[in-house]
């Protein structure tokens, strides 16, 4: 089985079978990262370009490591190191990259839909590494892989997503993916940070975190997206922390085997208590490790699709 598209622009529209294919493939690549020699020749000769128009640590480095572990030629550059300062457009930049025989372009951009725009003009595959508040598909896939590896399945599990739902691309991608995979999703946060009508995506809404914590198999804490809000949506961070920070006291209401998740970067003491972030229920570092496996899987499924097609 192959993915239907040459690109991964979002989780919305992926089928249960496609998500399962990605997660199963990522599971098989986890073993590579656990070897003493963490390298396979799977994508030797392929050229992967990481183009990050916005700052990133985990996602960018994760894609870099994924390409290296699969023996691909990885090239990294950022907005500050490109010709944007000279007036070149995004499309002109990526068309030039394709002319240099790039096989796949990973792009992060502040404007929603930017990866989709370039994908329509390129023969090379495109992976969306986050486009504004729209989607962050690889983060959702690594989150789903983390839940599946720890709980055995996604179907029937209750995932509570807490915090800045309105401006979080992580929340949006996770909602699409988890609902497709048969999970029950509850979004919790202040009314100002939960979009009206979000129930149409198949989720439940709660403004009271303490009420839904006991129901959760996994609690996914989100970062407050102050840089995207444009104006104040909260009375204060102290008030937000009082009502929605996942503290050790709050966690005592949860099931003993609940998973505590966070996509990072973590604002300790505002969104999550350090004792919880570093505690025995936290799988935050598992998420990071699974991120490399998911991105290896996607590079294999997309950059390697031409070779797979030829061999069929």
Backbone as CSV, one residue per row, in Angstrom:
resi,resn,N_x,N_y,N_z,CA_x,CA_y,CA_z,C_x,C_y,C_z
1,UNK,0.839,-1.203,0.000,0.000,0.000,0.000,0.868,1.245,0.000
2,UNK,0.424,2.277,-0.723,1.104,3.561,-0.737,0.142,4.656,-0.300
3,UNK,0.700,5.798,0.113,-0.125,6.967,0.348,-0.668,7.449,-0.985
4,UNK,-1.870,7.988,-0.966,-2.504,8.406,-2.223,-1.819,9.623,-2.833
5,UNK,-1.305,10.509,-2.009,-0.702,11.743,-2.496,0.814,11.663,-2.445
6,UNK,1.471,12.439,-3.289,2.925,12.544,-3.246,3.378,13.449,-2.096
7,UNK,2.423,14.144,-1.447,2.729,15.125,-0.411,2.030,14.768,0.901
8,UNK,2.547,15.323,1.992,1.821,15.301,3.261,1.619,16.756,3.682
9,UNK,0.409,17.262,3.420,0.106,18.663,3.707,-0.695,18.823,4.990
10,UNK,-1.347,17.752,5.440,-2.129,17.814,6.657,-2.659,16.434,6.989
11,UNK,-3.221,16.320,8.184,-3.869,15.070,8.593,-5.297,15.020,8.048
12,UNK,-5.938,16.159,7.949,-7.301,16.202,7.402,-7.317,15.581,6.005
13,UNK,-8.180,14.628,5.803,-8.270,13.958,4.505,-7.555,12.632,4.440
14,UNK,-6.630,12.360,5.378,-5.988,11.041,5.402,-6.999,10.003,5.891
15,UNK,-6.941,8.827,5.331,-7.831,7.755,5.758,-7.231,7.025,6.960
16,UNK,-8.046,6.231,7.622,-7.556,5.408,8.720,-6.453,4.475,8.237
17,UNK,-6.603,3.953,7.007,-5.610,3.028,6.460,-4.278,3.749,6.207
18,UNK,-4.336,4.993,5.732,-3.103,5.736,5.473,-2.379,6.075,6.778
19,UNK,-3.133,6.501,7.776,-2.510,6.798,9.065,-1.892,5.540,9.657
20,UNK,-2.610,4.425,9.558,-2.080,3.159,10.066,-0.812,2.768,9.329
21,UNK,-0.774,2.963,8.012,0.430,2.662,7.228,1.618,3.473,7.733
22,UNK,1.407,4.773,7.971,2.500,5.621,8.450,2.975,5.169,9.828
23,UNK,2.028,4.886,10.731,2.396,4.475,12.083,3.087,3.114,12.089
24,UNK,2.602,2.187,11.276,3.243,0.870,11.190,4.661,0.992,10.640
25,UNK,4.822,1.841,9.619,6.155,2.044,9.031,7.091,2.693,10.043
26,UNK,6.571,3.672,10.790,7.381,4.326,11.820,7.799,3.333,12.901
27,UNK,6.892,2.445,13.270,7.226,1.418,14.262,8.422,0.587,13.815
28,UNK,8.459,0.263,12.525,9.566,-0.549,12.014,10.880,0.224,12.009
29,UNK,10.804,1.555,11.881,12.021,2.367,11.866,12.516,2.712,13.264
30,UNK,11.699,2.513,14.296,12.155,2.753,15.663,13.406,1.922,15.973
31,UNK,13.454,0.714,15.417,14.563,-0.196,15.689,15.890,0.360,15.179
32,UNK,15.844,1.117,14.067,17.078,1.678,13.503,17.733,2.623,14.507
33,UNK,16.914,3.436,15.174,17.442,4.414,16.125,18.001,3.766,17.382
34,UNK,17.685,2.501,17.592,18.151,1.809,18.794,19.406,0.976,18.533
35,UNK,19.879,0.971,17.280,21.098,0.228,16.956,22.338,1.003,17.397
36,UNK,23.461,0.310,17.451,24.725,1.000,17.725,25.133,1.855,16.523
37,UNK,24.875,1.332,15.315,25.103,2.114,14.091,23.725,2.479,13.548
38,UNK,23.364,3.746,13.703,21.996,4.186,13.433,21.862,4.652,11.981
39,UNK,22.022,3.713,11.054,21.980,4.121,9.650,21.569,2.960,8.778
40,UNK,20.716,3.272,7.775,20.331,2.304,6.751,20.462,2.995,5.391
41,UNK,20.679,2.231,4.318,20.903,2.853,3.009,19.624,3.126,2.217
42,UNK,18.492,3.122,2.881,17.180,3.132,2.215,17.017,4.272,1.211
43,UNK,17.484,5.476,1.538,17.276,6.630,0.658,18.600,7.183,0.133
44,UNK,19.569,6.306,-0.032,20.856,6.745,-0.588,20.628,7.331,-1.979
45,UNK,21.188,8.509,-2.211,21.038,9.184,-3.503,19.864,10.144,-3.570
46,UNK,18.975,10.113,-2.573,17.859,11.053,-2.532,18.316,12.354,-1.877
47,UNK,17.741,13.478,-2.323,18.075,14.791,-1.769,16.861,15.359,-1.056
48,UNK,17.012,15.620,0.237,15.950,16.163,1.078,16.345,17.571,1.488
49,UNK,15.470,18.535,1.256,15.754,19.921,1.640,14.801,20.343,2.753
50,UNK,15.360,20.806,3.858,14.584,21.337,4.972,14.590,22.856,4.893
51,UNK,13.427,23.418,4.598,13.294,24.865,4.429,12.394,25.399,5.538
52,UNK,13.022,26.015,6.532,12.267,26.496,7.684,12.196,28.015,7.667
53,UNK,10.999,28.496,7.328,10.728,29.924,7.244,10.389,30.489,8.622
54,UNK,10.129,29.598,9.589,9.872,29.959,10.980,10.870,29.222,11.860
55,UNK,11.139,29.746,13.066,12.074,29.055,13.972,11.571,27.675,14.371
56,UNK,12.503,26.757,14.588,12.158,25.412,15.018,13.395,24.767,15.615
57,UNK,13.187,23.938,16.618,14.280,23.132,17.174,14.001,21.656,16.952
58,UNK,12.978,21.130,17.672,12.693,19.693,17.611,12.359,19.223,16.202
59,UNK,11.443,19.922,15.520,10.994,19.449,14.209,12.130,19.486,13.194
60,UNK,12.867,20.592,13.152,13.952,20.713,12.162,15.032,19.673,12.397
61,UNK,15.488,19.559,13.642,16.562,18.609,13.934,16.079,17.176,13.722
62,UNK,14.823,16.916,14.057,14.258,15.579,13.861,14.271,15.191,12.389
63,UNK,13.880,16.109,11.505,13.929,15.822,10.067,15.376,15.645,9.599
64,UNK,16.290,16.434,10.131,17.699,16.300,9.760,18.225,14.912,10.143
65,UNK,17.936,14.507,11.367,18.393,13.191,11.835,17.754,12.080,11.015
66,UNK,16.452,12.220,10.731,15.745,11.196,9.951,16.403,11.010,8.584
67,UNK,16.736,12.109,7.911,17.370,12.014,6.592,18.739,11.354,6.687
68,UNK,19.516,11.737,7.703,20.859,11.162,7.851,20.787,9.667,8.144
69,UNK,19.839,9.255,8.969,19.740,7.838,9.330,19.314,6.975,8.148
70,UNK,18.721,7.612,7.131,18.319,6.855,5.951,19.272,7.081,4.782
71,UNK,20.424,7.717,5.077,21.510,7.928,4.102,21.132,8.886,2.974
72,UNK,20.119,9.718,3.195,19.766,10.728,2.196,20.725,11.911,2.323
73,UNK,20.820,12.686,1.259,21.594,13.925,1.296,20.660,15.028,1.786
74,UNK,20.929,15.528,2.988,20.069,16.550,3.584,20.691,17.923,3.493
75,UNK,19.892,18.893,3.075,20.344,20.283,2.981,19.371,21.129,3.788
76,UNK,19.911,21.980,4.654,19.082,22.783,5.546,19.326,24.260,5.311
77,UNK,18.225,25.010,5.182,18.391,26.453,5.193,17.140,27.119,5.735
78,UNK,17.326,28.360,6.162,16.269,29.105,6.828,15.960,30.377,6.045
79,UNK,14.925,31.057,6.482,14.536,32.308,5.831,15.695,33.295,5.800
80,UNK,16.414,33.416,6.919,17.502,34.391,6.988,18.657,34.027,6.058
81,UNK,18.748,32.745,5.682,19.829,32.327,4.806,19.414,32.168,3.363
82,UNK,18.229,32.690,3.022,17.727,32.535,1.658,17.688,33.881,0.947
83,UNK,17.141,33.876,-0.280,17.083,35.104,-1.079,15.812,35.913,-0.837
84,UNK,15.042,35.558,0.214,13.861,36.356,0.527,14.236,37.805,0.814
85,UNK,15.397,37.994,1.452,15.830,39.352,1.775,16.106,40.170,0.519
86,UNK,16.256,39.470,-0.605,16.504,40.165,-1.880,15.230,40.303,-2.708
87,UNK,14.104,39.859,-2.142,12.829,40.033,-2.830,12.316,38.825,-3.578
88,UNK,13.009,37.680,-3.478,12.548,36.491,-4.191,11.301,35.928,-3.530
89,UNK,10.357,35.438,-4.344,9.128,34.872,-3.801,9.362,33.447,-3.318
90,UNK,8.429,32.967,-2.495,8.503,31.594,-1.997,8.484,30.610,-3.163
91,UNK,7.581,30.813,-4.109,7.460,29.878,-5.220,8.727,29.860,-6.077
92,UNK,9.305,31.019,-6.334,10.551,31.055,-7.106,11.671,30.304,-6.377
93,UNK,11.709,30.457,-5.064,12.737,29.772,-4.283,12.618,28.264,-4.425
94,UNK,11.409,27.729,-4.220,11.264,26.274,-4.247,11.376,25.722,-5.672
95,UNK,10.995,26.495,-6.688,11.189,26.040,-8.068,12.678,25.919,-8.383
96,UNK,13.474,26.830,-7.846,14.920,26.726,-8.017,15.473,25.498,-7.297
97,UNK,14.911,25.194,-6.121,15.346,24.001,-5.406,15.022,22.741,-6.196
98,UNK,13.845,22.724,-6.816,13.482,21.560,-7.624,14.385,21.444,-8.852
99,UNK,14.775,22.591,-9.422,15.671,22.562,-10.579,17.022,21.965,-10.227
100,UNK,17.359,22.000,-8.936,18.596,21.376,-8.474,18.395,19.902,-8.128
101,UNK,17.248,19.352,-8.569,16.935,17.925,-8.435,16.657,17.488,-6.990
102,UNK,15.998,18.363,-6.230,15.541,17.953,-4.898,14.422,16.931,-5.058
103,UNK,14.446,15.891,-4.253,13.402,14.865,-4.294,12.251,15.179,-3.350
104,UNK,12.554,15.873,-2.254,11.519,16.174,-1.264,11.889,17.461,-0.540
105,UNK,10.886,18.298,-0.303,11.089,19.557,0.418,10.218,19.551,1.666
106,UNK,10.849,19.734,2.813,10.141,19.893,4.083,10.059,21.383,4.350
107,UNK,8.852,21.906,4.551,8.713,23.348,4.717,7.891,23.710,5.938
108,UNK,8.399,24.668,6.687,7.626,25.320,7.750,7.466,26.784,7.355
109,UNK,6.226,27.276,7.455,5.947,28.647,7.022,4.874,29.257,7.906
110,UNK,4.954,30.554,8.121,3.998,31.249,8.986,2.623,31.399,8.352
111,UNK,2.539,31.285,7.023,1.275,31.518,6.322,0.544,30.201,6.105
112,UNK,-0.690,30.066,6.607,-1.459,28.844,6.361,-1.636,28.592,4.871
113,UNK,-1.429,27.365,4.441,-1.606,27.018,3.039,-0.372,27.149,2.181
114,UNK,0.724,27.689,2.738,1.950,27.851,1.939,2.484,26.518,1.426
115,UNK,2.535,25.462,2.228,3.003,24.176,1.691,2.116,23.653,0.564
116,UNK,0.802,23.854,0.688,-0.103,23.425,-0.373,0.124,24.180,-1.664
117,UNK,0.411,25.473,-1.558,0.683,26.282,-2.742,1.882,25.750,-3.501
118,UNK,2.980,25.484,-2.798,4.166,25.051,-3.521,4.005,23.621,-4.029
119,UNK,3.261,22.791,-3.275,3.075,21.398,-3.714,2.369,21.327,-5.059
120,UNK,1.464,22.272,-5.322,0.730,22.281,-6.602,1.629,22.607,-7.781
121,UNK,2.797,23.186,-7.509,3.682,23.608,-8.593,4.934,22.738,-8.712
122,UNK,5.084,21.745,-7.835,6.305,20.953,-7.830,6.038,19.493,-8.156
123,UNK,7.006,18.875,-8.837,6.985,17.421,-8.997,7.541,16.751,-7.750
124,UNK,8.435,17.438,-7.040,9.007,16.903,-5.807,7.918,16.805,-4.743
125,UNK,8.111,15.872,-3.821,7.171,15.752,-2.713,7.389,16.884,-1.709
126,UNK,6.306,17.230,-1.012,6.345,18.308,-0.020,5.771,17.778,1.293
127,UNK,6.462,18.048,2.390,5.945,17.729,3.717,5.752,19.034,4.481
128,UNK,4.564,19.215,4.999,4.245,20.384,5.807,4.795,20.177,7.218
129,UNK,5.747,21.007,7.613,6.323,20.940,8.960,5.698,21.987,9.873
130,UNK,4.520,22.481,9.490,3.801,23.482,10.272,3.565,24.725,9.453
131,UNK,2.276,25.060,9.227,1.963,26.278,8.468,1.018,27.148,9.288
132,UNK,1.622,28.129,9.973,0.855,29.044,10.807,0.021,28.270,11.818
133,UNK,-1.225,28.687,12.022,-2.102,27.970,12.950,-2.887,26.847,12.283
134,UNK,-2.534,26.499,11.048,-3.344,25.551,10.278,-3.122,24.105,10.710
135,UNK,-1.996,23.492,10.324,-1.742,22.086,10.669,-0.257,21.844,10.942
136,UNK,-0.011,20.786,11.687,1.353,20.288,11.952,1.249,18.762,11.903
137,UNK,1.146,18.194,10.706,0.798,16.773,10.589,1.797,15.811,11.197
138,UNK,3.105,16.088,11.091,4.056,15.122,11.637,4.019,15.094,13.162
139,UNK,3.682,16.229,13.790,3.542,16.228,15.248,2.368,15.342,15.667
140,UNK,1.251,15.458,14.964,0.093,14.622,15.296,0.413,13.147,15.094
141,UNK,1.149,12.817,14.057,1.490,11.415,13.812,2.392,10.858,14.898
142,UNK,3.354,11.642,15.357,4.222,11.151,16.429,3.453,11.060,17.746
143,UNK,2.484,11.958,17.937,1.646,11.867,19.134,0.798,10.595,19.097
144,UNK,0.222,10.306,17.932,-0.586,9.088,17.812,0.266,7.834,17.974
145,UNK,1.487,7.868,17.436,2.386,6.725,17.597,2.719,6.519,19.070
146,UNK,2.939,7.613,19.796,3.269,7.518,21.222,2.118,6.900,22.009
147,UNK,0.898,7.337,21.720,-0.267,6.775,22.408,-0.415,5.296,22.059
148,UNK,-0.279,4.966,20.788,-0.471,3.583,20.356,0.578,2.658,20.968
149,UNK,1.829,3.102,21.020,2.887,2.264,21.572,2.716,2.047,23.074
150,UNK,2.152,3.036,23.764,1.986,2.922,25.211,0.682,2.267,25.621
151,UNK,-0.382,2.467,24.844,-1.700,1.963,25.230,-2.197,0.845,24.323
152,UNK,-1.455,0.541,23.267,-1.800,-0.580,22.407,-2.721,-0.259,21.253
153,UNK,-3.473,0.829,21.376,-4.440,1.176,20.338,-4.869,2.623,20.528
154,UNK,-5.423,3.195,19.470,-6.034,4.518,19.564,-7.553,4.427,19.672
155,UNK,-8.090,3.404,19.086,-9.539,3.242,19.034,-10.120,3.108,20.442
156,UNK,-11.108,3.931,20.747,-11.786,3.862,22.030,-11.082,4.570,23.169
157,UNK,-9.877,5.097,22.930,-9.151,5.804,23.984,-9.659,7.251,24.084
158,UNK,-9.612,7.807,25.288,-10.037,9.191,25.519,-8.806,10.074,25.665
159,UNK,-8.693,11.046,24.773,-7.561,11.977,24.791,-8.096,13.370,25.108
160,UNK,-7.584,13.970,26.172,-7.958,15.332,26.545,-6.855,16.272,26.068
161,UNK,-7.216,17.212,25.212,-6.262,18.207,24.700,-6.541,19.515,25.422
162,UNK,-5.527,20.051,26.100,-5.728,21.162,27.029,-4.985,22.414,26.585
163,UNK,-5.707,23.544,26.574,-5.024,24.816,26.399,-5.494,25.631,25.228
164,UNK,-4.528,26.119,24.465,-4.783,27.062,23.376,-5.221,26.302,22.125
165,UNK,-6.475,25.911,22.090,-7.000,25.153,20.951,-7.130,26.040,19.720
166,UNK,-7.499,27.293,19.921,-7.820,28.186,18.807,-6.632,28.444,17.895
167,UNK,-5.448,28.568,18.467,-4.292,28.968,17.670,-3.283,27.836,17.470
168,UNK,-3.631,26.631,17.904,-2.676,25.523,17.869,-2.855,24.644,16.647
169,UNK,-1.841,24.602,15.798,-1.850,23.685,14.659,-1.698,22.238,15.137
170,UNK,-1.039,22.062,16.290,-0.902,20.722,16.857,-2.269,20.174,17.237
171,UNK,-3.091,21.001,17.871,-4.437,20.566,18.259,-5.258,20.205,17.031
172,UNK,-5.184,21.031,16.020,-6.011,20.796,14.827,-5.637,19.482,14.143
173,UNK,-4.356,19.244,13.974,-3.923,17.999,13.328,-4.266,16.785,14.189
174,UNK,-4.077,16.908,15.498,-4.395,15.792,16.373,-5.883,15.481,16.378
175,UNK,-6.709,16.498,16.359,-8.156,16.261,16.326,-8.523,15.463,15.084
176,UNK,-8.040,15.900,13.917,-8.348,15.174,12.674,-7.873,13.725,12.764
177,UNK,-6.656,13.516,13.243,-6.085,12.174,13.268,-6.734,11.275,14.296
178,UNK,-6.896,11.764,15.506,-7.446,10.937,16.577,-8.891,10.545,16.300
179,UNK,-9.682,11.490,15.797,-11.082,11.179,15.471,-11.141,10.139,14.355
180,UNK,-10.290,10.303,13.347,-10.255,9.327,12.247,-9.906,7.933,12.761
181,UNK,-9.040,7.861,13.758,-8.588,6.571,14.289,-9.504,6.015,15.375
182,UNK,-10.625,6.677,15.625,-11.624,6.135,16.537,-11.448,6.500,17.988
183,UNK,-10.612,7.497,18.287,-10.452,7.942,19.671,-11.550,8.940,20.030
184,UNK,-11.811,9.040,21.305,-12.693,10.084,21.835,-11.815,11.265,22.213
185,UNK,-12.140,12.457,21.707,-11.313,13.633,21.946,-12.126,14.677,22.709
186,UNK,-11.560,15.157,23.811,-12.148,16.251,24.580,-11.162,17.411,24.546
187,UNK,-11.620,18.589,24.153,-10.767,19.781,24.219,-11.181,20.581,25.439
188,UNK,-10.181,21.027,26.199,-10.431,21.749,27.439,-9.588,23.018,27.472
189,UNK,-10.203,24.099,27.931,-9.494,25.360,28.012,-10.455,26.489,28.257
190,UNK,-9.945,27.716,28.342,-10.826,28.869,28.541,-11.677,29.111,27.294
191,UNK,-12.895,29.630,27.462,-13.777,29.860,26.307,-13.145,30.720,25.221
192,UNK,-12.280,31.652,25.595,-11.653,32.531,24.607,-10.664,31.801,23.704
193,UNK,-10.233,30.601,24.121,-9.238,29.858,23.344,-9.799,28.568,22.753
194,UNK,-11.124,28.426,22.763,-11.761,27.286,22.105,-12.688,27.816,21.018
195,UNK,-12.425,27.504,19.746,-13.229,28.064,18.645,-14.696,27.639,18.728
196,UNK,-15.566,28.554,18.391,-16.988,28.223,18.322,-17.227,27.194,17.221
197,UNK,-18.070,26.205,17.503,-18.415,25.207,16.503,-17.405,24.103,16.338
198,UNK,-16.402,24.048,17.229,-15.374,23.008,17.074,-15.963,21.612,17.234
199,UNK,-17.126,21.515,17.862,-17.780,20.213,18.015,-18.053,19.546,16.674
200,UNK,-18.150,20.349,15.624,-18.401,19.785,14.286,-17.247,18.896,13.812
201,UNK,-16.089,19.031,14.433,-14.943,18.179,14.087,-14.991,16.837,14.811
202,UNK,-16.028,16.642,15.618,-16.178,15.359,16.300,-15.613,15.320,17.699
203,UNK,-15.401,16.505,18.312,-14.832,16.551,19.657,-15.875,17.026,20.660
204,UNK,-15.579,16.773,21.923,-16.363,17.323,23.026,-15.603,18.500,23.618
205,UNK,-16.344,19.430,24.237,-15.731,20.641,24.788,-15.984,20.701,26.292
206,UNK,-14.938,21.056,27.046,-15.089,21.300,28.475,-14.266,22.527,28.841
207,UNK,-14.868,23.411,29.644,-14.128,24.557,30.167,-13.589,24.270,31.563
208,UNK,-13.850,23.070,32.057,-13.441,22.658,33.403,-12.491,21.467,33.288
209,UNK,-11.202,21.724,33.410,-10.201,20.666,33.270,-10.361,19.594,34.346
210,UNK,-10.641,20.018,35.561,-10.746,19.047,36.653,-11.864,18.032,36.413
211,UNK,-12.905,18.431,35.698,-14.027,17.518,35.461,-13.642,16.385,34.522
212,UNK,-12.759,16.652,33.543,-12.483,15.647,32.509,-11.194,14.862,32.744
213,UNK,-10.350,15.320,33.651,-9.097,14.595,33.914,-9.338,13.127,34.265
214,UNK,-10.322,12.795,35.119,-10.501,11.379,35.474,-10.895,10.485,34.305
215,UNK,-11.373,11.070,33.198,-11.808,10.279,32.052,-10.685,9.997,31.064
216,UNK,-9.539,10.643,31.242,-8.497,10.636,30.214,-7.605,9.408,30.260
217,UNK,-7.340,8.853,29.067,-6.259,7.883,28.896,-4.949,8.608,28.590
218,UNK,-5.062,9.781,27.968,-3.892,10.610,27.670,-4.307,12.070,27.807
219,UNK,-3.422,12.863,28.407,-3.651,14.306,28.546,-2.570,15.013,27.745
220,UNK,-2.982,15.752,26.740,-2.053,16.452,25.855,-2.098,17.943,26.173
221,UNK,-1.029,18.451,26.767,-0.940,19.856,27.142,-0.362,20.648,25.976
222,UNK,-0.962,21.787,25.673,-0.500,22.624,24.569,0.209,23.868,25.087
223,UNK,1.106,24.384,24.282,1.760,25.654,24.590,0.824,26.804,24.259
224,UNK,0.846,27.845,25.087,0.080,29.059,24.800,0.766,29.788,23.644
225,UNK,0.026,29.986,22.547,0.608,30.548,21.324,0.548,32.082,21.353
226,UNK,1.276,32.707,22.268,1.207,34.162,22.403,1.630,34.876,21.124
227,UNK,2.564,34.275,20.378,3.063,34.935,19.165,2.044,34.940,18.042
228,UNK,0.990,34.101,18.115,-0.010,34.041,17.055,-1.334,34.696,17.432
229,UNK,-1.508,35.034,18.701,-2.810,35.503,19.132,-3.102,36.940,18.689
230,UNK,-2.073,37.787,18.637,-2.275,39.145,18.157,-2.878,40.070,19.194
231,UNK,-3.620,39.549,20.152,-4.160,40.346,21.245,-4.333,39.428,22.448
232,UNK,-4.656,40.017,23.572,-4.737,39.241,24.807,-6.055,38.475,24.865
233,UNK,-5.974,37.157,24.994,-7.146,36.313,25.120,-7.308,35.774,26.536
234,UNK,-6.395,36.190,27.438,-6.421,35.699,28.809,-6.294,36.875,29.771
235,UNK,-6.968,36.816,30.923,-6.793,37.882,31.910,-5.333,38.013,32.338
236,UNK,-4.672,36.859,32.541,-3.256,36.824,32.902,-2.782,35.396,32.810
237,UNK,-1.470,35.206,32.674,-0.920,33.856,32.675,-1.094,33.201,34.044
238,UNK,-1.075,34.017,35.088,-1.295,33.461,36.433,-2.699,32.875,36.545
239,UNK,-3.693,33.572,35.997,-5.067,33.060,36.042,-5.195,31.797,35.200
240,UNK,-4.551,31.795,34.036,-4.578,30.599,33.193,-3.959,29.416,33.938
241,UNK,-2.813,29.658,34.553,-2.127,28.584,35.261,-2.978,28.040,36.401
242,UNK,-3.685,28.904,37.104,-4.523,28.471,38.223,-5.603,27.501,37.761
243,UNK,-6.150,27.735,36.560,-7.287,26.939,36.091,-6.888,25.764,35.200
244,UNK,-5.772,25.891,34.480,-5.483,24.896,33.438,-4.086,24.294,33.478
245,UNK,-3.232,24.736,34.366,-1.914,24.104,34.481,-2.088,22.686,35.024
246,UNK,-1.401,21.712,34.407,-1.470,20.342,34.893,-0.486,20.190,36.047
247,UNK,-1.015,20.310,37.263,-0.204,20.224,38.469,-0.203,18.797,39.004
248,UNK,0.658,18.562,39.976,0.699,17.245,40.615,-0.612,16.951,41.333
249,UNK,-1.211,17.977,41.945,-2.501,17.781,42.621,-3.582,17.395,41.618
250,UNK,-3.614,18.070,40.476,-4.619,17.732,39.461,-4.410,16.310,38.942
251,UNK,-3.166,15.930,38.782,-2.877,14.624,38.201,-3.318,13.484,39.118
252,UNK,-3.457,13.769,40.390,-3.918,12.728,41.325,-5.344,12.278,41.016
253,UNK,-6.086,13.110,40.271,-7.453,12.738,39.900,-7.479,11.762,38.724
254,UNK,-6.349,11.611,38.049,-6.299,10.843,36.811,-6.095,9.354,37.081
255,UNK,-6.284,8.564,36.038,-5.997,7.126,36.121,-4.503,6.916,36.351
256,UNK,-4.191,5.805,36.971,-2.794,5.537,37.315,-1.901,5.415,36.087
257,UNK,-2.473,4.963,34.960,-1.669,4.753,33.761,-1.855,5.847,32.712
258,UNK,-2.395,6.995,33.125,-2.615,8.073,32.159,-1.279,8.543,31.570
259,UNK,-1.304,8.914,30.294,-0.120,9.468,29.639,-0.164,10.984,29.704
260,UNK,0.949,11.607,30.034,1.067,13.064,30.025,1.943,13.451,28.839
261,UNK,1.400,14.311,27.959,2.073,14.654,26.705,2.186,16.168,26.555
262,UNK,3.174,16.595,25.778,3.359,18.013,25.454,4.218,18.079,24.195
263,UNK,3.801,18.868,23.180,4.598,18.924,21.943,5.868,19.743,22.064
264,UNK,5.984,20.570,23.131,7.148,21.430,23.306,7.096,22.646,22.375
265,UNK,7.844,23.686,22.709,8.610,23.837,23.946,7.694,24.030,25.148
266,UNK,8.146,23.580,26.305,7.340,23.606,27.520,7.539,24.922,28.271
267,UNK,6.427,25.534,28.667,6.471,26.663,29.585,6.181,26.116,30.982
268,UNK,7.241,25.748,31.688,7.079,25.108,32.994,6.444,26.072,33.994
269,UNK,5.493,25.534,34.739,4.809,26.331,35.753,3.634,27.115,35.231
270,UNK,3.473,27.187,33.910,2.327,27.869,33.314,1.356,26.842,32.744
271,UNK,1.863,25.946,31.909,1.026,24.912,31.293,1.139,23.580,32.044
272,UNK,2.296,23.348,32.629,2.534,22.060,33.270,3.546,22.235,34.397
273,UNK,3.268,21.573,35.496,4.161,21.584,36.650,5.428,20.799,36.296
274,UNK,6.624,21.321,36.649,7.859,20.578,36.360,7.855,19.153,36.906
275,UNK,7.224,18.946,38.073,7.168,17.599,38.657,6.352,16.652,37.787
276,UNK,5.367,17.197,37.072,4.547,16.388,36.169,5.284,16.154,34.855
277,UNK,5.905,17.215,34.338,6.640,17.104,33.072,7.765,16.079,33.159
278,UNK,8.372,15.979,34.327,9.497,15.062,34.522,9.094,13.795,35.264
279,UNK,7.800,13.623,35.510,7.339,12.508,36.318,7.211,11.209,35.562
280,UNK,6.794,10.155,36.280,6.766,8.825,35.679,5.605,8.621,34.707
281,UNK,4.652,9.544,34.667,3.559,9.421,33.695,3.834,10.211,32.414
282,UNK,4.910,10.982,32.430,5.252,11.800,31.264,5.873,10.954,30.162
283,UNK,5.380,11.153,28.933,5.970,10.495,27.762,6.496,11.547,26.785
284,UNK,6.842,12.709,27.323,7.273,13.825,26.470,8.533,13.479,25.686
285,UNK,9.501,12.838,26.334,10.723,12.463,25.620,10.472,11.285,24.679
286,UNK,9.508,10.429,25.001,9.089,9.385,24.053,8.553,10.015,22.775
287,UNK,7.805,11.111,22.933,7.286,11.812,21.755,8.431,12.273,20.854
288,UNK,9.475,12.800,21.465,10.621,13.275,20.674,11.270,12.119,19.920
289,UNK,11.489,10.999,20.608,12.086,9.823,19.960,11.190,9.306,18.839
290,UNK,9.890,9.263,19.084,8.960,8.795,18.054,8.889,9.750,16.875
291,UNK,9.209,11.026,17.108,9.217,11.993,16.019,10.231,11.643,14.946
292,UNK,11.397,11.158,15.353,12.403,10.744,14.368,11.888,9.566,13.550
293,UNK,11.270,8.586,14.219,10.758,7.406,13.516,9.650,7.772,12.536
294,UNK,8.754,8.667,12.941,7.663,9.095,12.050,8.224,9.811,10.833
295,UNK,9.196,10.647,11.038,9.747,11.403,9.907,10.580,10.505,8.995
296,UNK,11.237,9.505,9.552,11.896,8.502,8.713,10.857,7.773,7.856
297,UNK,9.740,7.414,8.465,8.690,6.710,7.732,8.156,7.548,6.579
298,UNK,7.950,8.834,6.826,7.403,9.697,5.774,8.408,9.930,4.658
299,UNK,9.677,10.096,5.006,10.700,10.235,3.960,10.730,8.977,3.101
300,UNK,10.618,7.821,3.738,10.603,6.549,3.008,9.368,6.443,2.107
301,UNK,8.205,6.768,2.640,6.956,6.598,1.891,6.802,7.625,0.767
302,UNK,7.405,8.806,0.927,7.238,9.857,-0.083,8.460,9.982,-0.991
303,UNK,9.649,10.131,-0.415,10.845,10.260,-1.254,11.155,8.962,-1.966
304,UNK,10.753,7.843,-1.382,11.022,6.549,-2.006,9.892,6.001,-2.862
305,UNK,8.820,6.798,-3.062,7.644,6.254,-3.754,7.909,5.953,-5.223
306,UNK,8.774,6.756,-5.881,9.064,6.490,-7.290,9.726,5.131,-7.461
307,UNK,10.688,4.841,-6.587,11.381,3.555,-6.671,10.420,2.411,-6.356
308,UNK,9.535,2.617,-5.359,8.579,1.575,-5.018,7.625,1.313,-6.174
309,UNK,7.208,2.384,-6.862,6.319,2.233,-8.019,6.984,1.468,-9.143
310,UNK,8.267,1.781,-9.375,9.006,1.102,-10.456,9.180,-0.380,-10.163
311,UNK,9.275,-0.727,-8.867,9.518,-2.124,-8.513,8.239,-2.963,-8.426
312,UNK,7.104,-2.299,-8.553,5.832,-3.046,-8.453,5.486,-3.711,-9.783
